[in-house]
Amino acid sequence: MPREQKPTIGTIPCPHCGETMNVKRDKNEDPFGHCEECGGQLRVGGSPARLRKFIAKHPWAAKPAVGAADPVTVTEKPAAPVPVTETPPAPPPPKRRAGFADALDMLGGRRAA
């Protein structure tokens, strides 16, 4: 099953070989570069400071990806939550302590009448 190809949002010179590096959006919608020539990769996301510096140098990277989903606007109020009352579970019955007669039965010391 082939993966969906994301659209290229721009190009930069590859820092590894100098050829053209295609910049697309990664799964977090941050710019991500991949060079077809040398296979080099450039991860821009993950650090807000690194992302700000990249966008300052390449303003086209701040624009949303082509074909990105439009933001959703909610116009209805959500329904009021229904209170749920749970009854606490019943406590377990107290454990029966063995008496002296039970100990004698276990040891075979008490004779049946």
N, C-alpha and C positions, 0 to 999 in steps of 0.2 A: 504494500500500500504506500504510494508516494506521499511525501509530506507536502503540505500546502506551502508554496513559495511566497514569502512576504515581499512586498514591493520595495525596490531600492529608493531610498529617500535622498540620496546624494552620493558623491564620491570625494575621496581625499587621496593624496599620495600615500602609498603604503610606507610605513616607517621602517619596514624590513628590507624591501627590494626597490622601492621608488616607483613601482608601477601603480596603476589606478586601483584603489581599494573601494569596493562597493559598501555603502553604509545602509543597513536595514534596521528594523526595530527588533529587539529581543522579546522574550516572553513577558518582560516587565514594561514594555514599550519604551525602553531606553535605547539610544543608538548603539549599534554593534557593527564593527567593520570586519570584512572578510576579503582577503586578496585571493583572486582566482589563480594568479600567476605563481605565487610562492606558498600559498596556503596559510599565510599569517593571519592572525586574528587580533582585533582590538576591542576590548571590552571597556565601554565607557561608563555604564551603570555600576551601581554598587556603592558608590561614594558620591554624596551630594556635591562636594567640592569639585570633584573631577568632572561631574556632569555639567556644573555651572561653567567651568573653564572651557569645556568642549563646545557648549552652546554659545559662549561669548566669542569663540574663534570661528565657529560655523553656525550662524544664526538659523540657517535652514533646518538644523536638527531639532529645533524647538517646536516646529510645526507638527501637528498630528499626522500620522501616517495616512496616505491616500487610501480611501476605502475603509477607514476606521469607523466603527459604529458611532452613531450620533449619541450625545449624552441623553440620558433618560430623565424626563421631568415628571415628578409625581404631582398630580393635581388633586388627588383625593386624600382625605385624612384616613389613616389606618384605623381599623376597627379597634374598639377598646378591648384590652385583654380580658379574657374570662378568668376570674379567680378560680384556682383549683385548690380544693381543700382535700388533703390526703390524711387519712387516719393513720396514726403511727402504728407500726406493727406491734402485735401483742407481745409482751415479754415472754421469754421461754419459761416453761414451768421450772420450779426449783429442782435441782438435782437431789435425788434421794441418797441420803448417806447410809452406808451399810452399818448395821448394828452388830453387837457382839454375837447374836444368834446367827447372823449371816456369815460371820467369820468362822464360827464353829462348823456350819454346814459346808463351807468351802474346804475346810481342813479335814472334814470327815470326823470331827470330834463329837458331834451331837448325834445321838441315836434316835431313830424314829420310834415312836411309842406304839 
